[in-house]
Amino acid sequence: MELSVVIGRTTLTVAELLRIKPGQVLELDRAAGAPADVLVNGRHLASGEVVVQDLDFAVKITAIRDENAEVLG
């Protein structure tokens, strides 16, 4: 299974994508601190917050979608 955590999205043209340089900041469509979407195989399963644990990024699950509770619980 593929697990993805989406903290935000943006839309770029191919030309804009090709001009990206190291250190450049890309604005996303969510505010800082907004819940991240937790996707399993592309399906939205839960929401969570990005945290740091032992110097690594992690996701703390804050809500599980009702229709999928049986899968995770």
All heavy atoms as TSV, in Angstrom:
chain	resi	resn	atom	element	x	y	z
A	1	MET	N	N	0.839	-1.173	0.000
A	1	MET	CA	C	0.000	0.000	0.000
A	1	MET	C	C	0.882	1.232	0.000
A	1	MET	O	O	1.967	1.233	0.567
A	1	MET	CB	C	-0.885	0.029	1.237
A	1	MET	CG	C	-1.927	-1.061	1.239
A	1	MET	SD	S	-3.184	-0.854	2.517
A	1	MET	CE	C	-2.242	-0.896	3.988
A	2	GLU	N	N	0.397	2.273	-0.610
A	2	GLU	CA	C	1.098	3.542	-0.639
A	2	GLU	C	C	0.417	4.505	0.318
A	2	GLU	O	O	-0.788	4.736	0.227
A	2	GLU	CB	C	1.086	4.128	-2.049
A	2	GLU	CG	C	1.778	5.466	-2.130
A	2	GLU	CD	C	1.759	6.036	-3.535
A	2	GLU	OE1	O	1.931	5.265	-4.492
A	2	GLU	OE2	O	1.561	7.251	-3.652
A	3	LEU	N	N	1.186	5.050	1.247
A	3	LEU	CA	C	0.678	6.038	2.198
A	3	LEU	C	C	1.252	7.384	1.817
A	3	LEU	O	O	2.468	7.519	1.657
A	3	LEU	CB	C	1.097	5.682	3.625
A	3	LEU	CG	C	0.657	6.704	4.665
A	3	LEU	CD1	C	-0.745	6.368	5.133
A	3	LEU	CD2	C	1.610	6.735	5.814
A	4	SER	N	N	0.388	8.384	1.645
A	4	SER	CA	C	0.812	9.741	1.309
A	4	SER	C	C	0.231	10.707	2.318
A	4	SER	O	O	-0.881	10.501	2.813
A	4	SER	CB	C	0.309	10.134	-0.084
A	4	SER	OG	O	0.736	9.228	-1.054
A	5	VAL	N	N	0.985	11.751	2.602
A	5	VAL	CA	C	0.504	12.822	3.467
A	5	VAL	C	C	0.560	14.106	2.660
A	5	VAL	O	O	1.620	14.499	2.179
A	5	VAL	CB	C	1.361	12.947	4.749
A	5	VAL	CG1	C	0.875	14.106	5.596
A	5	VAL	CG2	C	1.327	11.648	5.530
A	6	VAL	N	N	-0.589	14.738	2.486
A	6	VAL	CA	C	-0.690	15.949	1.676
A	6	VAL	C	C	-0.831	17.139	2.607
A	6	VAL	O	O	-1.796	17.228	3.368
A	6	VAL	CB	C	-1.891	15.868	0.709
A	6	VAL	CG1	C	-2.004	17.135	-0.106
A	6	VAL	CG2	C	-1.774	14.650	-0.187
A	7	ILE	N	N	0.151	18.040	2.547
A	7	ILE	CA	C	0.093	19.243	3.397
A	7	ILE	C	C	-0.437	20.439	2.629
A	7	ILE	O	O	-0.714	21.480	3.206
A	7	ILE	CB	C	1.456	19.570	4.022
A	7	ILE	CG1	C	2.508	19.803	2.946
A	7	ILE	CG2	C	1.888	18.468	4.972
A	7	ILE	CD1	C	3.804	20.368	3.473
A	8	GLY	N	N	-0.582	20.301	1.333
A	8	GLY	CA	C	-1.116	21.372	0.502
A	8	GLY	C	C	-0.808	21.104	-0.953
A	8	GLY	O	O	-0.071	20.183	-1.296
A	9	ARG	N	N	-1.388	21.914	-1.809
A	9	ARG	CA	C	-1.200	21.755	-3.241
A	9	ARG	C	C	-1.000	23.122	-3.882
A	9	ARG	O	O	-1.386	24.142	-3.324
A	9	ARG	CB	C	-2.433	21.095	-3.877
A	9	ARG	CG	C	-2.704	19.710	-3.364
A	9	ARG	CD	C	-4.010	19.170	-3.958
A	9	ARG	NE	N	-4.411	17.961	-3.299
A	9	ARG	CZ	C	-4.040	16.737	-3.674
A	9	ARG	NH1	N	-3.259	16.576	-4.700
A	9	ARG	NH2	N	-4.455	15.681	-3.003
A	10	THR	N	N	-0.412	23.105	-5.050
A	10	THR	CA	C	-0.287	24.308	-5.856
A	10	THR	C	C	-0.316	23.903	-7.318
A	10	THR	O	O	-0.120	22.725	-7.646
A	10	THR	CB	C	1.007	25.091	-5.517
A	10	THR	OG1	O	0.950	26.372	-6.117
A	10	THR	CG2	C	2.246	24.363	-5.970
A	11	THR	N	N	-0.574	24.844	-8.190
A	11	THR	CA	C	-0.600	24.593	-9.623
A	11	THR	C	C	0.489	25.427	-10.283
A	11	THR	O	O	0.597	26.626	-10.022
A	11	THR	CB	C	-1.971	24.968	-10.220
A	11	THR	OG1	O	-2.980	24.203	-9.551
A	11	THR	CG2	C	-2.031	24.674	-11.703
A	12	LEU	N	N	1.296	24.773	-11.106
A	12	LEU	CA	C	2.372	25.451	-11.829
A	12	LEU	C	C	2.289	25.096	-13.295
A	12	LEU	O	O	1.871	23.993	-13.656
A	12	LEU	CB	C	3.743	24.988	-11.316
A	12	LEU	CG	C	4.083	25.171	-9.850
A	12	LEU	CD1	C	5.391	24.467	-9.526
A	12	LEU	CD2	C	4.205	26.637	-9.526
A	13	THR	N	N	2.724	26.015	-14.135
A	13	THR	CA	C	2.880	25.672	-15.546
A	13	THR	C	C	4.193	24.910	-15.691
A	13	THR	O	O	5.038	24.918	-14.781
A	13	THR	CB	C	2.943	26.942	-16.421
A	13	THR	OG1	O	4.129	27.674	-16.074
A	13	THR	CG2	C	1.709	27.820	-16.229
A	14	VAL	N	N	4.376	24.265	-16.820
A	14	VAL	CA	C	5.627	23.554	-17.066
A	14	VAL	C	C	6.794	24.541	-17.021
A	14	VAL	O	O	7.850	24.252	-16.448
A	14	VAL	CB	C	5.576	22.801	-18.420
A	14	VAL	CG1	C	6.933	22.214	-18.767
A	14	VAL	CG2	C	4.509	21.717	-18.382
A	15	ALA	N	N	6.623	25.708	-17.595
A	15	ALA	CA	C	7.685	26.721	-17.594
A	15	ALA	C	C	8.053	27.125	-16.157
A	15	ALA	O	O	9.239	27.252	-15.829
A	15	ALA	CB	C	7.256	27.938	-18.400
A	16	GLU	N	N	7.047	27.331	-15.298
A	16	GLU	CA	C	7.319	27.677	-13.894
A	16	GLU	C	C	8.047	26.540	-13.187
A	16	GLU	O	O	8.975	26.770	-12.418
A	16	GLU	CB	C	6.012	27.995	-13.161
A	16	GLU	CG	C	5.348	29.275	-13.611
A	16	GLU	CD	C	3.940	29.435	-13.071
A	16	GLU	OE1	O	3.239	28.419	-12.885
A	16	GLU	OE2	O	3.542	30.593	-12.842
A	17	LEU	N	N	7.632	25.317	-13.452
A	17	LEU	CA	C	8.267	24.146	-12.852
A	17	LEU	C	C	9.745	24.053	-13.233
A	17	LEU	O	O	10.607	23.787	-12.405
A	17	LEU	CB	C	7.526	22.876	-13.275
A	17	LEU	CG	C	8.038	21.571	-12.720
A	17	LEU	CD1	C	7.907	21.536	-11.205
A	17	LEU	CD2	C	7.287	20.408	-13.329
A	18	LEU	N	N	10.042	24.334	-14.487
A	18	LEU	CA	C	11.421	24.262	-14.960
A	18	LEU	C	C	12.306	25.371	-14.394
A	18	LEU	O	O	13.530	25.238	-14.384
A	18	LEU	CB	C	11.450	24.292	-16.492
A	18	LEU	CG	C	10.831	23.073	-17.176
A	18	LEU	CD1	C	10.755	23.283	-18.686
A	18	LEU	CD2	C	11.604	21.808	-16.829
A	19	ARG	N	N	11.702	26.461	-13.908
A	19	ARG	CA	C	12.471	27.574	-13.332
A	19	ARG	C	C	12.718	27.431	-11.831
A	19	ARG	O	O	13.378	28.267	-11.230
A	19	ARG	CB	C	11.758	28.900	-13.600
A	19	ARG	CG	C	11.849	29.361	-15.043
A	19	ARG	CD	C	11.401	30.806	-15.207
A	19	ARG	NE	N	10.041	31.042	-14.779
A	19	ARG	CZ	C	8.964	31.019	-15.581
A	19	ARG	NH1	N	9.108	30.760	-16.869
A	19	ARG	NH2	N	7.762	31.259	-15.112
A	20	ILE	N	N	12.210	26.384	-11.199
A	20	ILE	CA	C	12.379	26.210	-9.753
A	20	ILE	C	C	13.861	26.022	-9.425
A	20	ILE	O	O	14.572	25.271	-10.092
A	20	ILE	CB	C	11.561	25.010	-9.237
A	20	ILE	CG1	C	10.075	25.320	-9.339
A	20	ILE	CG2	C	11.938	24.669	-7.803
A	20	ILE	CD1	C	9.190	24.155	-8.963
A	21	LYS	N	N	14.312	26.736	-8.401
A	21	LYS	CA	C	15.701	26.670	-7.939
A	21	LYS	C	C	15.732	26.197	-6.491
A	21	LYS	O	O	14.767	26.391	-5.747
A	21	LYS	CB	C	16.352	28.058	-8.016
A	21	LYS	CG	C	16.329	28.698	-9.381
A	21	LYS	CD	C	17.369	28.090	-10.279
A	21	LYS	CE	C	17.452	28.875	-11.573
A	21	LYS	NZ	N	17.320	28.103	-12.742
A	22	PRO	N	N	16.839	25.586	-6.059
A	22	PRO	CA	C	16.975	25.204	-4.644
A	22	PRO	C	C	16.777	26.422	-3.738
A	22	PRO	O	O	17.255	27.518	-4.040
A	22	PRO	CB	C	18.410	24.681	-4.553
A	22	PRO	CG	C	18.730	24.223	-5.936
A	22	PRO	CD	C	18.008	25.195	-6.845
A	23	GLY	N	N	16.044	26.227	-2.677
A	23	GLY	CA	C	15.779	27.306	-1.729
A	23	GLY	C	C	14.543	28.129	-2.053
A	23	GLY	O	O	14.111	28.955	-1.250
A	24	GLN	N	N	13.965	27.915	-3.216
A	24	GLN	CA	C	12.764	28.654	-3.600
A	24	GLN	C	C	11.580	28.190	-2.764
A	24	GLN	O	O	11.461	27.013	-2.442
A	24	GLN	CB	C	12.469	28.441	-5.083
A	24	GLN	CG	C	11.308	29.266	-5.594
A	24	GLN	CD	C	11.195	29.190	-7.107
A	24	GLN	OE1	O	12.126	28.788	-7.801
A	24	GLN	NE2	N	10.040	29.564	-7.613
A	25	VAL	N	N	10.706	29.105	-2.417
A	25	VAL	CA	C	9.517	28.796	-1.621
A	25	VAL	C	C	8.306	28.731	-2.543
A	25	VAL	O	O	8.077	29.634	-3.347
A	25	VAL	CB	C	9.290	29.872	-0.530
A	25	VAL	CG1	C	7.992	29.609	0.224
A	25	VAL	CG2	C	10.474	29.906	0.426
A	26	LEU	N	N	7.552	27.641	-2.438
A	26	LEU	CA	C	6.314	27.487	-3.198
A	26	LEU	C	C	5.137	27.627	-2.239
A	26	LEU	O	O	5.069	26.918	-1.243
A	26	LEU	CB	C	6.259	26.118	-3.876
A	26	LEU	CG	C	7.366	25.809	-4.878
A	26	LEU	CD1	C	7.238	24.376	-5.370
A	26	LEU	CD2	C	7.324	26.780	-6.032
A	27	GLU	N	N	4.225	28.533	-2.543
A	27	GLU	CA	C	3.047	28.709	-1.696
A	27	GLU	C	C	2.052	27.587	-1.963
A	27	GLU	O	O	1.830	27.200	-3.100
A	27	GLU	CB	C	2.387	30.055	-1.972
A	27	GLU	CG	C	3.182	31.223	-1.439
A	27	GLU	CD	C	2.403	32.524	-1.522
A	27	GLU	OE1	O	1.185	32.509	-1.236
A	27	GLU	OE2	O	3.013	33.521	-1.884
A	28	LEU	N	N	1.466	27.084	-0.882
A	28	LEU	CA	C	0.462	26.025	-0.984
A	28	LEU	C	C	-0.909	26.598	-0.679
A	28	LEU	O	O	-1.041	27.716	-0.189
A	28	LEU	CB	C	0.800	24.888	-0.017
A	28	LEU	CG	C	2.180	24.257	-0.221
A	28	LEU	CD1	C	2.437	23.208	0.845
A	28	LEU	CD2	C	2.308	23.675	-1.612
A	29	ASP	N	N	-1.938	25.810	-0.906
A	29	ASP	CA	C	-3.319	26.277	-0.739
A	29	ASP	C	C	-3.857	26.104	0.681
A	29	ASP	O	O	-5.051	26.204	0.896
A	29	ASP	CB	C	-4.236	25.564	-1.729
A	29	ASP	CG	C	-4.311	24.061	-1.523
A	29	ASP	OD1	O	-3.528	23.527	-0.708
A	29	ASP	OD2	O	-5.142	23.418	-2.181
A	30	ARG	N	N	-2.976	25.856	1.651
A	30	ARG	CA	C	-3.416	25.697	3.044
A	30	ARG	C	C	-2.585	26.577	3.956
A	30	ARG	O	O	-1.423	26.849	3.683
A	30	ARG	CB	C	-3.243	24.253	3.501
A	30	ARG	CG	C	-4.156	23.311	2.787
A	30	ARG	CD	C	-4.191	21.989	3.466
A	30	ARG	NE	N	-4.845	21.044	2.574
A	30	ARG	CZ	C	-4.971	19.790	2.830
A	30	ARG	NH1	N	-4.483	19.280	3.929
A	30	ARG	NH2	N	-5.579	18.995	1.982
A	31	ALA	N	N	-3.203	26.945	5.063
A	31	ALA	CA	C	-2.501	27.749	6.057
A	31	ALA	C	C	-1.590	26.856	6.898
A	31	ALA	O	O	-1.843	25.653	7.040
A	31	ALA	CB	C	-3.513	28.447	6.961
A	32	ALA	N	N	-0.540	27.444	7.438
A	32	ALA	CA	C	0.328	26.711	8.363
A	32	ALA	C	C	-0.516	26.219	9.535
A	32	ALA	O	O	-1.372	26.938	10.045
A	32	ALA	CB	C	1.446	27.613	8.859
A	33	GLY	N	N	-0.308	24.990	9.939
A	33	GLY	CA	C	-1.070	24.417	11.047
A	33	GLY	C	C	-2.370	23.759	10.641
A	33	GLY	O	O	-3.032	23.132	11.466
A	34	ALA	N	N	-2.765	23.893	9.368
A	34	ALA	CA	C	-3.992	23.242	8.901
A	34	ALA	C	C	-3.770	21.730	8.867
A	34	ALA	O	O	-2.648	21.268	8.672
A	34	ALA	CB	C	-4.368	23.746	7.513
A	35	PRO	N	N	-4.812	20.938	9.068
A	35	PRO	CA	C	-4.660	19.483	9.034
A	35	PRO	C	C	-4.135	18.995	7.692
A	35	PRO	O	O	-4.465	19.549	6.649
A	35	PRO	CB	C	-6.079	18.952	9.261
A	35	PRO	CG	C	-6.852	20.084	9.828
A	35	PRO	CD	C	-6.200	21.339	9.330
A	36	ALA	N	N	-3.316	17.969	7.743
A	36	ALA	CA	C	-2.817	17.315	6.535
A	36	ALA	C	C	-3.748	16.151	6.204
A	36	ALA	O	O	-4.335	15.540	7.099
A	36	ALA	CB	C	-1.402	16.799	6.776
A	37	ASP	N	N	-3.891	15.858	4.930
A	37	ASP	CA	C	-4.699	14.712	4.499
A	37	ASP	C	C	-3.819	13.471	4.476
A	37	ASP	O	O	-2.711	13.506	3.934
A	37	ASP	CB	C	-5.273	14.940	3.103
A	37	ASP	CG	C	-6.282	16.068	3.062
A	37	ASP	OD1	O	-6.935	16.303	4.090
A	37	ASP	OD2	O	-6.414	16.699	1.996
A	38	VAL	N	N	-4.299	12.381	5.037
A	38	VAL	CA	C	-3.592	11.104	5.003
A	38	VAL	C	C	-4.320	10.233	3.975
A	38	VAL	O	O	-5.507	9.938	4.129
A	38	VAL	CB	C	-3.573	10.425	6.389
A	38	VAL	CG1	C	-2.876	9.079	6.325
A	38	VAL	CG2	C	-2.900	11.342	7.414
A	39	LEU	N	N	-3.594	9.865	2.912
A	39	LEU	CA	C	-4.172	9.080	1.828
A	39	LEU	C	C	-3.541	7.702	1.803
A	39	LEU	O	O	-2.331	7.559	1.993
A	39	LEU	CB	C	-3.923	9.754	0.481
A	39	LEU	CG	C	-4.277	11.231	0.340
A	39	LEU	CD1	C	-3.881	11.728	-1.041
A	39	LEU	CD2	C	-5.753	11.460	0.576
A	40	VAL	N	N	-4.346	6.680	1.572
A	40	VAL	CA	C	-3.850	5.324	1.364
A	40	VAL	C	C	-4.303	4.905	-0.023
A	40	VAL	O	O	-5.506	4.904	-0.310
A	40	VAL	CB	C	-4.363	4.342	2.442
A	40	VAL	CG1	C	-3.936	2.927	2.116
A	40	VAL	CG2	C	-3.852	4.757	3.813
A	41	ASN	N	N	-3.330	4.606	-0.872
A	41	ASN	CA	C	-3.614	4.287	-2.273
A	41	ASN	C	C	-4.499	5.345	-2.921
A	41	ASN	O	O	-5.421	5.036	-3.671
A	41	ASN	CB	C	-4.235	2.901	-2.405
A	41	ASN	CG	C	-3.272	1.807	-2.045
A	41	ASN	OD1	O	-2.061	1.988	-2.112
A	41	ASN	ND2	N	-3.798	0.663	-1.640
A	42	GLY	N	N	-4.239	6.613	-2.601
A	42	GLY	CA	C	-4.973	7.724	-3.193
A	42	GLY	C	C	-6.319	8.012	-2.568
A	42	GLY	O	O	-7.004	8.942	-2.973
A	43	ARG	N	N	-6.714	7.250	-1.575
A	43	ARG	CA	C	-8.024	7.426	-0.932
A	43	ARG	C	C	-7.851	8.131	0.414
A	43	ARG	O	O	-7.052	7.703	1.248
A	43	ARG	CB	C	-8.666	6.067	-0.723
A	43	ARG	CG	C	-10.066	6.142	-0.219
A	43	ARG	CD	C	-10.693	4.777	-0.229
A	43	ARG	NE	N	-12.021	4.854	0.337
A	43	ARG	CZ	C	-12.744	3.833	0.670
A	43	ARG	NH1	N	-12.281	2.612	0.477
A	43	ARG	NH2	N	-13.935	3.985	1.186
A	44	HIS	N	N	-8.615	9.216	0.630
A	44	HIS	CA	C	-8.517	9.985	1.872
A	44	HIS	C	C	-9.036	9.149	3.033
A	44	HIS	O	O	-10.212	8.815	3.103
A	44	HIS	CB	C	-9.328	11.277	1.742
A	44	HIS	CG	C	-9.191	12.179	2.923
A	44	HIS	ND1	N	-10.178	13.048	3.301
A	44	HIS	CD2	C	-8.186	12.371	3.792
A	44	HIS	CE1	C	-9.787	13.727	4.372
A	44	HIS	NE2	N	-8.572	13.321	4.685
A	45	LEU	N	N	-8.120	8.799	3.943
A	45	LEU	CA	C	-8.462	7.915	5.042
A	45	LEU	C	C	-8.561	8.640	6.376
A	45	LEU	O	O	-9.357	8.276	7.228
A	45	LEU	CB	C	-7.393	6.825	5.135
A	45	LEU	CG	C	-7.771	5.524	5.774
A	45	LEU	CD1	C	-8.897	4.854	5.026
A	45	LEU	CD2	C	-6.569	4.601	5.814
A	46	ALA	N	N	-7.720	9.674	6.558
A	46	ALA	CA	C	-7.672	10.353	7.849
A	46	ALA	C	C	-7.092	11.749	7.667
A	46	ALA	O	O	-6.628	12.117	6.594
A	46	ALA	CB	C	-6.801	9.548	8.815
A	47	SER	N	N	-7.123	12.503	8.760
A	47	SER	CA	C	-6.477	13.812	8.822
A	47	SER	C	C	-5.494	13.787	9.979
A	47	SER	O	O	-5.667	13.020	10.935
A	47	SER	CB	C	-7.505	14.922	9.049
A	47	SER	OG	O	-8.383	15.002	7.948
A	48	GLY	N	N	-4.481	14.611	9.885
A	48	GLY	CA	C	-3.491	14.620	10.952
A	48	GLY	C	C	-2.662	15.879	10.941
A	48	GLY	O	O	-2.859	16.760	10.110
A	49	GLU	N	N	-1.732	15.935	11.877
A	49	GLU	CA	C	-0.823	17.073	11.935
A	49	GLU	C	C	0.607	16.573	11.810
A	49	GLU	O	O	0.953	15.507	12.312
A	49	GLU	CB	C	-1.010	17.868	13.228
A	49	GLU	CG	C	-0.728	17.110	14.495
A	49	GLU	CD	C	-0.982	17.943	15.752
A	49	GLU	OE1	O	-2.149	18.281	16.008
A	49	GLU	OE2	O	-0.006	18.239	16.456
A	50	VAL	N	N	1.407	17.347	11.086
A	50	VAL	CA	C	2.807	16.993	10.899
A	50	VAL	C	C	3.561	17.356	12.177
A	50	VAL	O	O	3.414	18.458	12.702
A	50	VAL	CB	C	3.400	17.727	9.684
A	50	VAL	CG1	C	4.881	17.408	9.519
A	50	VAL	CG2	C	2.627	17.367	8.416
A	51	VAL	N	N	4.333	16.409	12.691
A	51	VAL	CA	C	5.114	16.605	13.917
A	51	VAL	C	C	6.545	16.133	13.663
A	51	VAL	O	O	6.826	15.486	12.664
A	51	VAL	CB	C	4.507	15.831	15.121
A	51	VAL	CG1	C	3.110	16.338	15.452
A	51	VAL	CG2	C	4.465	14.338	14.846
A	52	VAL	N	N	7.438	16.476	14.584
A	52	VAL	CA	C	8.810	15.993	14.519
A	52	VAL	C	C	9.005	15.003	15.656
A	52	VAL	O	O	8.670	15.292	16.804
A	52	VAL	CB	C	9.824	17.145	14.649
A	52	VAL	CG1	C	11.248	16.616	14.671
A	52	VAL	CG2	C	9.636	18.138	13.507
A	53	GLN	N	N	9.516	13.811	15.316
A	53	GLN	CA	C	9.745	12.772	16.315
A	53	GLN	C	C	11.145	12.215	16.086
A	53	GLN	O	O	11.435	11.685	15.004
A	53	GLN	CB	C	8.699	11.669	16.188
A	53	GLN	CG	C	8.867	10.574	17.205
A	53	GLN	CD	C	7.718	9.584	17.153
A	53	GLN	OE1	O	6.651	9.859	16.649
A	53	GLN	NE2	N	7.947	8.414	17.688
A	54	ASP	N	N	12.005	12.335	17.064
A	54	ASP	CA	C	13.387	11.867	16.944
A	54	ASP	C	C	14.072	12.436	15.701
A	54	ASP	O	O	14.721	11.721	14.944
A	54	ASP	CB	C	13.447	10.335	16.919
A	54	ASP	CG	C	12.885	9.703	18.181
A	54	ASP	OD1	O	13.042	10.313	19.263
A	54	ASP	OD2	O	12.293	8.626	18.087
A	55	LEU	N	N	13.883	13.710	15.450
A	55	LEU	CA	C	14.480	14.447	14.324
A	55	LEU	C	C	13.934	14.053	12.954
A	55	LEU	O	O	14.464	14.460	11.924
A	55	LEU	CB	C	16.013	14.318	14.332
A	55	LEU	CG	C	16.698	14.843	15.591
A	55	LEU	CD1	C	18.206	14.615	15.496
A	55	LEU	CD2	C	16.393	16.311	15.825
A	56	ASP	N	N	12.886	13.244	12.910
A	56	ASP	CA	C	12.230	12.883	11.661
A	56	ASP	C	C	10.822	13.465	11.644
A	56	ASP	O	O	10.205	13.665	12.688
A	56	ASP	CB	C	12.129	11.358	11.509
A	56	ASP	CG	C	13.475	10.699	11.330
A	56	ASP	OD1	O	14.336	11.276	10.636
A	56	ASP	OD2	O	13.675	9.605	11.888
A	57	PHE	N	N	10.313	13.713	10.449
A	57	PHE	CA	C	8.914	14.115	10.333
A	57	PHE	C	C	8.025	12.907	10.551
A	57	PHE	O	O	8.363	11.783	10.173
A	57	PHE	CB	C	8.618	14.715	8.956
A	57	PHE	CG	C	9.207	16.079	8.759
A	57	PHE	CD1	C	10.233	16.282	7.873
A	57	PHE	CD2	C	8.725	17.158	9.470
A	57	PHE	CE1	C	10.776	17.532	7.679
A	57	PHE	CE2	C	9.260	18.422	9.299
A	57	PHE	CZ	C	10.293	18.605	8.396
A	58	ALA	N	N	6.871	13.137	11.155
A	58	ALA	CA	C	5.879	12.094	11.390
A	58	ALA	C	C	4.497	12.735	11.275
A	58	ALA	O	O	4.378	13.951	11.173
A	58	ALA	CB	C	6.073	11.470	12.768
A	59	VAL	N	N	3.464	11.917	11.292
A	59	VAL	CA	C	2.091	12.419	11.239
A	59	VAL	C	C	1.324	11.885	12.435
A	59	VAL	O	O	1.283	10.678	12.672
A	59	VAL	CB	C	1.378	11.991	9.938
A	59	VAL	CG1	C	-0.068	12.470	9.940
A	59	VAL	CG2	C	2.115	12.518	8.728
A	60	LYS	N	N	0.748	12.796	13.191
A	60	LYS	CA	C	-0.112	12.436	14.320
A	60	LYS	C	C	-1.545	12.441	13.797
A	60	LYS	O	O	-2.050	13.469	13.346
A	60	LYS	CB	C	0.058	13.458	15.443
A	60	LYS	CG	C	-0.821	13.201	16.636
A	60	LYS	CD	C	-0.576	14.272	17.691
A	60	LYS	CE	C	-1.492	14.092	18.871
A	60	LYS	NZ	N	-1.285	15.167	19.857
A	61	ILE	N	N	-2.198	11.283	13.814
A	61	ILE	CA	C	-3.570	11.166	13.313
A	61	ILE	C	C	-4.511	11.870	14.285
A	61	ILE	O	O	-4.517	11.579	15.473
A	61	ILE	CB	C	-3.974	9.692	13.148
A	61	ILE	CG1	C	-3.013	8.969	12.198
A	61	ILE	CG2	C	-5.420	9.560	12.680
A	61	ILE	CD1	C	-2.965	9.516	10.798
A	62	THR	N	N	-5.309	12.784	13.765
A	62	THR	CA	C	-6.243	13.533	14.608
A	62	THR	C	C	-7.691	13.172	14.328
A	62	THR	O	O	-8.554	13.414	15.162
A	62	THR	CB	C	-6.051	15.048	14.418
A	62	THR	OG1	O	-6.203	15.373	13.028
A	62	THR	CG2	C	-4.676	15.482	14.895
A	63	ALA	N	N	-7.971	12.603	13.159
A	63	ALA	CA	C	-9.345	12.210	12.817
A	63	ALA	C	C	-9.297	11.117	11.766
A	63	ALA	O	O	-8.464	11.145	10.863
A	63	ALA	CB	C	-10.139	13.398	12.283
A	64	ILE	N	N	-10.195	10.150	11.898
A	64	ILE	CA	C	-10.335	9.076	10.921
A	64	ILE	C	C	-11.712	9.200	10.291
A	64	ILE	O	O	-12.710	9.388	10.995
A	64	ILE	CB	C	-10.176	7.691	11.592
A	64	ILE	CG1	C	-8.786	7.570	12.197
A	64	ILE	CG2	C	-10.434	6.579	10.576
A	64	ILE	CD1	C	-8.591	6.311	13.018
A	65	ARG	N	N	-11.752	9.114	8.980
A	65	ARG	CA	C	-13.043	9.202	8.291
A	65	ARG	C	C	-13.935	8.051	8.729
A	65	ARG	O	O	-13.489	6.903	8.792
A	65	ARG	CB	C	-12.838	9.174	6.789
A	65	ARG	CG	C	-12.151	10.440	6.302
A	65	ARG	CD	C	-11.972	10.418	4.827
A	65	ARG	NE	N	-13.253	10.132	4.170
A	65	ARG	CZ	C	-13.717	10.787	3.129
A	65	ARG	NH1	N	-13.022	11.749	2.605
A	65	ARG	NH2	N	-14.858	10.464	2.593
A	66	ASP	N	N	-15.172	8.320	9.036
A	66	ASP	CA	C	-16.112	7.325	9.549
A	66	ASP	C	C	-16.236	6.092	8.653
A	66	ASP	O	O	-16.242	4.969	9.128
A	66	ASP	CB	C	-17.502	7.927	9.736
A	66	ASP	CG	C	-17.542	8.905	10.895
A	66	ASP	OD1	O	-16.656	8.841	11.752
A	66	ASP	OD2	O	-18.457	9.736	10.928
A	67	GLU	N	N	-16.301	6.299	7.345
A	67	GLU	CA	C	-16.513	5.173	6.437
A	67	GLU	C	C	-15.324	4.219	6.417
A	67	GLU	O	O	-15.454	3.079	5.988
A	67	GLU	CB	C	-16.796	5.666	5.036
A	67	GLU	CG	C	-15.621	6.369	4.387
A	67	GLU	CD	C	-15.971	6.989	3.056
A	67	GLU	OE1	O	-17.166	7.198	2.790
A	67	GLU	OE2	O	-15.047	7.253	2.277
A	68	ASN	N	N	-14.166	4.650	6.928
A	68	ASN	CA	C	-12.960	3.820	6.908
A	68	ASN	C	C	-12.522	3.393	8.310
A	68	ASN	O	O	-11.489	2.760	8.449
A	68	ASN	CB	C	-11.813	4.576	6.244
A	68	ASN	CG	C	-12.135	4.884	4.807
A	68	ASN	OD1	O	-12.581	4.022	4.079
A	68	ASN	ND2	N	-11.956	6.127	4.416
A	69	ALA	N	N	-13.279	3.720	9.330
A	69	ALA	CA	C	-12.857	3.416	10.708
A	69	ALA	C	C	-12.600	1.936	10.892
A	69	ALA	O	O	-11.675	1.548	11.594
A	69	ALA	CB	C	-13.917	3.911	11.694
A	70	GLU	N	N	-13.373	1.085	10.258
A	70	GLU	CA	C	-13.211	-0.358	10.395
A	70	GLU	C	C	-11.845	-0.817	9.857
A	70	GLU	O	O	-11.221	-1.701	10.403
A	70	GLU	CB	C	-14.338	-1.066	9.648
A	70	GLU	CG	C	-14.408	-2.548	9.938
A	70	GLU	CD	C	-15.633	-3.152	9.290
A	70	GLU	OE1	O	-16.104	-2.652	8.247
A	70	GLU	OE2	O	-16.134	-4.136	9.847
A	71	VAL	N	N	-11.375	-0.167	8.802
A	71	VAL	CA	C	-10.094	-0.528	8.206
A	71	VAL	C	C	-8.947	-0.250	9.162
A	71	VAL	O	O	-8.039	-1.041	9.324
A	71	VAL	CB	C	-9.873	0.243	6.881
A	71	VAL	CG1	C	-8.484	-0.010	6.336
A	71	VAL	CG2	C	-10.928	-0.156	5.858
A	72	LEU	N	N	-8.979	0.908	9.859
A	72	LEU	CA	C	-7.876	1.301	10.736
A	72	LEU	C	C	-8.052	0.832	12.169
A	72	LEU	O	O	-7.098	0.747	12.914
A	72	LEU	CB	C	-7.734	2.835	10.739
A	72	LEU	CG	C	-7.299	3.442	9.435
A	72	LEU	CD1	C	-7.237	4.946	9.546
A	72	LEU	CD2	C	-5.964	2.892	8.984
A	73	GLY	N	N	-9.262	0.556	12.571
A	73	GLY	CA	C	-9.507	0.261	13.972
A	73	GLY	C	C	-9.543	-1.172	14.270
A	73	GLY	O	O	-9.494	-1.718	15.293
